[in-house]
């Protein structure tokens, strides 16, 4: 789709979901200036996220939180571009990646495009620990993709061939130990809810075994030891998050059984 019948080049909509992202949204939107449309769907921020987003020229809509997948599908429904770029507030599109995206949608060789994501943890770029290349599908033709309805770890389901871009998407999700603990608590709670909703019976021992395996996978198999001290901290955080996900599910299931007695 180098151009439509009118000779118009393909248009690109960027979508971002937010809640209390005042520290990130401005810089995020600044890297999306190459897009034809920028849409922010906020789920009730208590800081200046909405005002900052509007000051950067984004179209902002407030929508109650329904989970990551549902929230992003709502943002997708608001997009009007031929193509859609989905990005999180703590991610940044470099000039090199922006050009690659523009070239890709102009060539129209695929229905969607994934890109490597290079993340930072406590200020360090993580080239191992399962964090790189971490290919994520973020660009797709509108009408050819939608998000899975998962509470966490949602993904784009794309109808058609998927290409791959080379420049990485920059990601800076964890700045401090406090950030890591907060994310671990939120994601383990959502993960526990998903475990319970699946109908899977969780035992007390499953938290221990899955947590231990998460550490081994991150630090040994995915070579987290090559990421220095941050690699060790991340491996421990992954183990704790996995442990608490299963323990929260176990505790809720046990409480539900006791209520039936």
N, C-alpha and C positions, 0 to 999 in steps of 0.2 A: 504494500500500500504506500507507494511513494507519493501518491496524491490521489484524491478522488476525481470524479468526472469534471469537477469545476476547476481542477488544478490546485486545490487546497491541500497543503501538507497535513499529515495526520496530527491531531491534537492530543495532548497528554494532560490528564488530571492526576494530581497528587492527593492522596487521602491520608489523614493522620488522626488517630484517636488519642484523647488526652484525659488526664485527671491530675490536677496539681502538678503541672509540668512547666511552671513559670521559669524555672532555671534552664529549661531545654528548648522550649518551643520556638523562641525567637531565632536562635542559631540554626535550628532544624529548617524552619521555613526559609531562611536566607539561602540555604543551599538548594532550595527548590525553585529559585527564581526563574529557572529555564522552563518550568512547566507552564502550561496555558491556564491552568486552574489549580487552586490549592484549597482543599476542603478539610476543615477540622471539626471533628465530632467530639464534644466534651461531655463527660458524664457527671458534671456537678463539681467542678473545681472550686476550692475555697481560697485559692490564691489568685494571681493576676493572669493566669493562663489565657483566658478568653480575651481580655483586653489586649494582651501582647500579640496574640494571634491576629486579631482584627487590625492592629496597628501595622502588621506586616502584610496586609492586603489579603488575608485568607477569609474565606466564607466560613463562618462558625455557626454550628448548630448544637444545641444542648439536647442530649438524649439520655434517658436513664440507662444505667449499666445493666447489661444482659449477658455478660461474658465476652471474651475477646473475639470469638468468631462472629457472634451475632452483632456486636458493635461495629466490626469492620464491614460486615455485609450491609449494615445501615448506611455507613459512609459510602460504600460502593454504589448503593442505590441513588445517592445524590450526585454522583459524578456524571458529567456530560461529555467528556472527551472520548476520542476514538480508542485511546489506550489509557490504562490506569497504572499508576505507581503507588504502591502501598509502602509506607515508611513509618517507623516509630519515632517518637519525639527525641529519644536518645541516640538516634542514628543520623548520619551525615552523608550526603552525596557529594563526592569530590568532583571538580571540574572534569576530570578524566572519565569518571563514571557517567556524568551527565551527558557528555558527548557520545559515549558508547550507547547509552539508552536512546538518544535521538537517532543515531545511525541505525540501530536495530529496528526501531519502529518504522523508520522510513523504508527499510529493506523489505519488511513484511515477510520474512522467511520462516517465522514461527508464530504460534498463538500466544506464547509467553516466553519470558526470559528469566533465568536465575543468575545470581551473581555470588561470588564469595563474600563472606562477611568477616572482617577483621575486628575483633572485640578487644577492649581494654578491661583489665581487672585490677583495681587498686592502682591505676596509673600505668600498668604494664601491658604492652601488646602481647596477647596470648596466641602463640603460634602452634601450640600443642594442646594438651588437655581436652581434646575433642572440640575445641573452639575454632579451629581453622582447618580447612577452608570454609566449613559450615555454609554450604551453598543454600541460598534461600530464593524462592521464586517470588519476585516482587513486582515484576512488570508483566502485564497481560492485556490482551485485546478485550475491551469492554464487551460483555456478552459471551466471552469464551471462558471466563473464570469466576469463581466465587470462593468464599472462605468456608472451611469446615466449621460446623457448629459445636466447637469445643470450648470449654471454659478457659483452658490454657493450652499453649502450644498448638494453636490453630495453624492451618496451612492453606495455601491456595490450591483449589482443585481446578485444573485447566483442561479444557477440551481442545486437543490439538497438540502438535509438536512443540517441544520446549527447547529453546536455545540457551546458550550459556555465554555470559559476558565475562571479560577478564578483569577489569578494574574492581577492587573491593569496595563494598559498602562499609563505612566506618561506624563502629558501635562502641559506646562508652556507658555501659549500664551500671557499673559498680564503682563508686568513688571511695568508699570507706567500708570498714567492717560493719558499721551500723547499717549501711545500704544492703550489704550482703545478708545480714540477719533479717532485715525487714522483708527482702525478696523471698528468703527461705520460708518465712512464716506465711506470707501470702500465697506463694505457689504450692506449698505443702498442704495448705487448707483447701485450695481449689483442686489439687490432685487427689486429696482424700475424698472429696465430694464426687469426683469422677469415678473413683474406685467403687464407692458405695452405689452409685447410679448404675454401674455395670453389672451389679448383682454378685460380684465376686466376694467370696468369704475370705476375710483377712485374719490370719492368726497372729498371736503375739510374736512368735519367732520370725515371721516374715519381715518385720521391720529390721531386725538385727541382720538377717541374711542379705536382704536387699541393700541395706545401708553399707555393709561391708563390701559387697560386690561393687557398689557405686564408687567406693574409694579405690579399689583395685583397678577398675576399668579406667578411671580418670588419671590416676597417678602412675600406674604401671603400663597398662595396655595402650593408653593414648599418650604416653610419654609426658605426663604432667611434670615429672621431675626435671625436664629440660626447661620449664618455665620458672625455675628458681623458687624462692620463698612463696611467691604468689601462686605457683602451681600447687604447692602443698596446701596452702590455705584454701584454694578452690576445691581441691580433692576432698578435704575435710568438710567443706560447706556442702558439696554434692552429697556426701555420705549422710550428713545430718538432715539435709532436706528430704532425701529419700526415706530415711528412718522415720522422720516425723510424719511424712505423708502416710506411711503404713500405720503408724501408731495412732494418728488421728482417726483414720478409718476404723481401726480395730476398736478404739474407745467408743466411737459412735455406734458401731454395730453391737458391742457388748451392752451399752446403755439401752439400745432399742430392744434387745432380747430380755433385759431385766424388766423393762416396762410392760412386756407382754405376760410376765409371770404373775 
